[in-house]
Amino acid sequence: MSSVDSFFLLMEGFATAMQPMYLLFALGGVLVGTAVGVLPGIGPAMTVALLMPITYSLEPTAAIIVFAGIYYGGMYGGSTTSILLNTPGESSSIVTALEGNKMAKAGRGAAALATAAVGSFVAGTIATVLLSFLAPYVAAFAVQIGPVEYVALMVVAFLTVGALLGSSVLRGLASLGLGLFIALVGFDALTAQQRYTFGSPFLADGIDVVLVAVALFAVGEALYVASRLRHGPIKVIPVTGGWTSWLRKDDLRRSWKPWLRGTFIGFPVGTIPAGGADVATFLSYASERKLAKGENKKQFGKGAIEGVAGPEAANNAAAAGVLVPLLTLGIPTTATAAMMLVAFQRYQIPVGPQLFESNSALVWALIASLYVGNLMLLVLNLPLVGIWVKILQIPRPYLYAGILVFAVLGAFSVNFTPIDVIILLVVGILGFFMRRFGYPIAPMVVGLILGPIFESQLRRSLAISQGDPVALIQSPVAATIYVVLIVIFALSFLLKRRQRQFEAMVAANADAPDVVRGSVAPTEGAPVESTTPTTSTSTSTTSTTTTPDRKDTDR
Amino acid sequence: MSTSIQNSPGSGTTAAPGKPIGELVFALLIVSIGVVGFVAGAGIQTPTSASDIGPRAFPYAVSALLVAVGAGLVIQVLRGHRGSADEGEDVDLDAKTDWLTVGKLAGFVLLHAFMIVPLGWPLAAAILFFGAAWSLGARPWWRNLVTAIVLALVLQFVFGGLLGVSLPPGFLEGLGVFGG
């Protein structure tokens, strides 16, 4: 397929996505996506899972456009939360929270929000262009590979998702194993034998993927948060000034290079299964910190705009990168991508290398809707930030009670039987203990979804080789994939170690009062001038201020 | 679980409070799921005509993974390496585990499951929301009640009425806008 062909197909995709009805669905998707991105405790993966049973009546194109909107919207919304909410956030957004939150406390929240939104737009658009032109080539390669190579690719996905998401390798693999095990329950697709059904007719059909995903994401999260709910008022840092004046000339001058760098760091990291957006944002932050000079460098840790612009761009570019293996190979590398795969399966759309050929119109409509959604998100996020701030202030009891209601609604809608609600609760309790004991959820969901596909491809490969397992590594392509796997592993363990050291240093810096910071920072090895504390204490606000004063840290 | 009432002093760098008994039990649970996988896997019928590896091999491989990883985790926990509990904006890792609230929430979800058929979805959902919000500390009760009823009616209207999801309407039976 030449790039001219794919250009025309993309234009046809636009023709579909620009129809008023689909524009409306895209708008709905990005609105819901931003809202769930803003709200703590709900992510895009959970939202796609929840909406799947209750959007059954939609036609496939509409549903996929909604889910794509949620996928991109969730990325935008998350940055608003980490910038404006005055609590330590999740580690995936830690870098944005670090610089963005400091900026907001210093009265520069508007600039942080603006650079995040525009950066996300720039990165999202460039990355979607890259996706449009790269994906057809990968797909053309992918249709040529056989079951042996497919098995190799899935081994890569399993091991990287299992071992690299989350902080503990063994816990990630245990989570993966649990997912694979639950996927085995029910009839074997090839021989129609019952497996692990223990004679129960309810288990004979297998445990529904959506049910398990909703239970793990929604019920597990609600129970876990309830066990350690942060009480007291929700401290949201107010944003001042009209949105048109948010990004000043100086901010723009300092932001555009980090945006581009973040994009070109994020996209490739997203395409390989190496830990997702988490790694991309960290890499971008580390490189911005290294590249900053003079006055700007001193602001790192105290609210440097580069530290928001780069990671936010990297985050969105990685999200687009994740779609490359998903759409061309049918291999999800994040929990949200895994749920998108389930959405395709629900609508009887065969995922895998054939997707670009067999459902070309749908795929290109999806890609076109990503461009549209990105533009909508930029427009929505800048002027409407006030609405998202309001959403952020929803009383937490209502938020988590609402999550539970949506979860039981989704669970009940799978088969319209109350037994599914009980299964939901049981798996939700499992998810609660997994969170409590540090087991990541995403590998379980990926294992659950990819397990059956993996098994059938594996058995097909072994049937061809008449049971000889050596055949699995004899193909040159498969052998190359395994070598790449080893390289990815070596690299990401190095990266993880650096990230952990870095986060420890960041945490130490964030906890320490400003005066101490100068003495802590040099331990990281970066050449921080020892004169920093004396020159900067006058411009940076201390972490004890809850109401921001209008101090300007720029000059 | 009554294992995590008190904090073990000096639990190191990890943030999970409580004795590691709960964590140990969870790791042992993973091992035992693997063992069950082997035992129950032996009972899977294998058609003699099958020329490939059959329906039993992959379950065995997954069970082996669970046993091996679970055993590794048991050893890790016994050596004092604990998992770090999940972080989140609304999670206070320093707070003591509030088992009562977790129990109440689970109880209301269970109650909801038994209420859907006799009472209809909207009423059962309103009870769940009201109970969950109350468990999580929302006051006053009348505001919780109003929110619960409004939310349940809106959801029934949007999903039951507009999107055609067949939720049993209960007392709204016969009203078309609620999918009755």
Interface residues (C-beta under 8 A of the other chain):
Chain A: P40 G41 P53 I54 T55 Y56 S57 L58 T81 L85 T87 P88 G89 E90 S91 S167 S168 L170 R171 L173 A174 L176 G177 L178 L180 F181 L184 D188 L190 T191 Q193 Q194 R195 Y196 F198 V219 E221 A222 L223 Y224 V225 A226 S227 R228 L229 R230 H231 P395 R396 P397 Y398 L399 Y400 A401 G402 L404 V405 V408 L409 F412 S413 F416 P418 I419 V421 I422 L424 L425 G428 I429 F432 F433 R435 R436 F437 G438 Y439 G451 E455 L458 R459 R460 L462 A463 Q466 G467
Chain B: T14 A16 G22 E23 F26 A27 I30 I33 G34 G37 A40 G41 I44 Q45 T46 P47 A50 S51 D52 I53 G54 P55 A57 F58 P59 V62 S63 L65 L66 V69 G70 G72 L73 Q76 R82 G83 S84 A85 D86 E87 G88 E89 D90 V91 D92 L93 A95 T97 D98 W99 T101 V102 L105 A106 F108 V109 L110 H112 A113 F114 I116 V117 W121 A125 L128 F129 A132 A133 W134 S135 L136 G137 A138 T147 A148 L151 A152 L155 F159 L163 G164 V165 S166 L167
